[in-house]
């Protein structure tokens, strides 16, 4: 045994029982173990698996406690006097039936030794703890206790037989092999874990050992929770259906880790049958409880704005704020950006018509595999012509094949991608429509293609196409910035203001350049350019003039109005949080040597978090801020070139000043905790669809969750060592073999 396991030492083993007073005492003396089944220490109290096996072997070698007496204590049951019968020690019950004289009760040796391996609870403990003494029904109850071949009793009995057969025990087998064999076994075990890592990192679930899967998942989550270190956090939540139409909610934590870095970590997916705000709150709190996280630590909430999430009266936002008043809510910035576009389409008739035409073109051109192939073939031929003429250069990664993505009201950037592709492959779209117009299988198809051609080959359509692309390019750029995990609320608002300024600049100075782009595009694609100084005739009528020129209509009634509506929607939708919060947070921004620093605004910010800043801490913060700003502006190179609040948090930790300026650092953390966008949650759902797809649609909830945690948090998962996983696996339940 010494080759595989260190020789058993009673004193060492007993000291590893974690100080539990109900565990085995300091030194295990096998001779002191009680033979009387009514006085034995429960086997579950021996926490160390090796000590537990020593105890089991001792009792097996001693055989069942079966005191032979001429007569046993009588008991009156009903109207008759009954007692234990010595003959019950013989026959089918001889190898496990035990009797306690003091308790006048019978027990089951094998269930006492092994039942906790199969069953945990307080039911049916007659044969292990309390004893059985209904002598009038003894044989009937003995047979019922034994049960069928798969009963708990028979499983325990078989384990007792296995352990009693010394030559077949695992420890004896291991004892016969050398340390070299043990090392080779561990090498194979680590290789299995590495294969599991590889599969999970690429989102490929496998039907491996459930314990191994759970071990990896639990250690990944343990690392994440350890990084949080019991500090404040924000939550990002969203709901979606999986491939099997189960409603799932994903929960992401946003917090500042020990290094002063703001991170967003996925911690779980929960199936919910009811998506009401109360049910969602219960599911979120339950998942937090699993990881010993208190809802009172929530300091920010981020959702996509669904009514059951943000409702003022009974929404999830309100329910959580009742428990944590400082858990301020942020409507996902990226979703709000997308909704501004939807609002424009609803408020401007020309834009609404434009997107209707775009959608119809996508449906017709992408309506069959044949039409999509025709589109691709024409793109390839067109590109080859451009290569030959020298208009474009060849190169790796250039000129990738373009498809037509359908826009969606809640899909970030989808409208921008659609319009960008529409412009790039416009000639191929026209070619496919012309082919359908000539060779369409039905008159309806031919007529529809003809109608769409007349709509898209107009100057006005091309004008709106270029206008919306320019507007969406600015929004899309902002959307990409907002989706970064480490983006903070102050920086996000700053980028939002920059986008507004760019839109205003486009309104004031972008008309001529837009008109030039549209005219050049029309020249290339043989689209008629109208005389802009002539009267504009709206709709199909060529008789009734609108009273304005074509240029006035495009500039004032389309160009200016679209940009004005976009600016108005951005102002209306991005109310963010209260002005006190935002102004105070902006005052902590370290850019340009803390040029926005304003002590009064920062003090007002602190008062928004009454649980963290009582009267005493408000007073201390005032003194601390005076020293802090002098220190930050002293010319120290570590703080002179900081650009964002997250840079300040990291610099304070690296300079060991987080404790010195603990109250300022707390405010910085609370600022960073406020979420900006639910991109991390959306990515979790994308991963869910990758793992649980049509081929693997029967994955269970827990198994799906385990795979997702390892797949999404791959960077954490990679840093969990094999030794940690093996140790966790080893300690999940009692095992005789140690690796």
ABEGO torsion letter per residue (X at the ends): XAAABBBBBAAAAAAAAGGBAABBBABBBAAABBABAAABBBAAABABAAAAAAAAAAAAAAEBBBBBBABBBBBBBEABBBBBBAAAABEAAAAABBBBAAAGBBBBAAAAAAAAAABBEABGAAAAAAEBABAAAAAAAAAAAAEBAABAAAAAAAAAAAAABAAABAAAAAAABBAAAAAAAAAAAAAAAAAAAAAAAAGBBBBBBAAAAAAAAAAAAAAAAAAAGGBBBBBBBBBBBBAAGBBBBBBBBBBBBAAGBBBBBBAEBBBBABABAAAAAAAAAAAAAAAGBBAAABABBBBAGBAAAABAAABAAAAAAAABAABBBBBBAAAAAAAAAAAAAAABAAAAAAAAAAAAAAAAAAABAAAAAAAAAAAAAAAAAAAAAGABBBEBGBGBBBBBBBBBAABBGAAAAAAAAAAAAAAAAAAAAAAAAAABABAAAAAAAAAAAAAAABAAAAAAAAAAAAAAAAAAAAAAAAABAABBAAAAAAAAAAAAAAAAAAAAAAAAAAAAAAAAAAAAAGBBBBBAABBBBBEABAABBAGBBAAAAAAAAAAAAAAAAAAAAAAAABAEBBAAAAAAAAAABABGGGAABBAAAAAAAAAABAAABBAAAAAAAAAAAAAAAAAAAAGBAAAAABABAAAAAAAAAAAGAAAABAAAAAAAAAAAABBABAAAAAAAAAAAAAABBAABAABBAAAAAAAAAAAABAAAAAABBAAAAAAAAAAABBBABBX
